[in-house]
Amino acid sequence: MKLNKTISKTKTHQTCLEVNLTALSNNINFYKNKIKPGVKLLTMVKAFGYGVGIKEIGYLLQHSKIDYLGVAFTDEAVEIRNENISTPIIVMNMEPSSFKDIITYELEPSIYSIDQLQNFILFLRDQKIKNYPVHLKLDTGMSRLGFLEHEIKQLIAIIVNEHTIYIKGIFSHLAAANDQKEDDFTISQINLFKTLYTQLQEAIGYQPIKHILNTSGIERFIDAQFDMVRLGIGLYGFSYKEKVDVVSTLKTTISQIKKVKAGSSIGYGRCQYVNESTLIGVIPIGYADGFSRSLSNGKGKVWINGIIVPVIGRISMDMTMIDLSMVPTAKIGDSVEIFGKNIPIMDLSKQLNTIPYEVFTTISSRVVRSYVKD
């Protein structure tokens, strides 16, 4: 696929995360087509937009008329608002120190505990604010943030006649929607959520937005779409089930090429030696950029000029050596793919014994973000 237009590029570090905005748009439309008419779409842009950049992604999502954006912390939402992005934003983890910014930037907080709720109500009373929109998070089995089943009566007692807040939404989070072996547990979460939602809805006398599905849930539990679904990792090009477009390519270039003699050690600690004269390439990416040190000594692979070649020696903070024996025509400046279409993010994740989320979000801020369209 030929990329013919660069939208934005800042900084000069030769290591670059190239983000294909056309692919991102395709993924938005793919998931929009999977949800029923009238169901709202919330897209998660926390953790710097899963590593791809909040500003550019925020503009695209606003242009695509996404109903809500979701962030983890208030600071992330403030950054979005400062880019003149007006799409409604849910803050999933509102901290007491951020109450003022929540109001100033017209953000909608997730409320997940009695203490947090009471403190926010006191703040709103002090500010003489009424009917401020909040979203209640219920813990139906994730055992993370959220009201537990036995707290619902106490929660109702607080909110039923409280005029400082308006319950805009009620939601929960599935723990294992991608795992077919856990479907019974997932279904039990959905059923508990419906029960608790009904109790809350009947107590307050109106119907807040109801949502529980994440990306895997959208793909696998159509009947639980309710009023809104939350799209996360699927937007950025990864799915456990569906084929979605690759959005991000992490790449760098060759800084230096040298031939080392047989018996030479490569890199820190002299952990790897060459048995014969070997062509070595040095690339300007290291563990400070998000290329994990655990990929050292041949475990990691990169793609160059149509060939996959191994890392050699230890990955250092800013540089990595690669074995160019199979690419004798390689030259300084040649492009090197770390992950993308030729080295799938899932393959790299498996090598690291982790998940794509971690790989995406550990890419350093010093890595250039380049935005392109087909």
Summary of the structure (lengths in Angstrom):
residues: 374
radius of gyration: 23.9
end to end distance: 7.5
largest distance: 79.8
contacts: 1231
relative contact order: 0.16
helix: 34%
strand: 25%
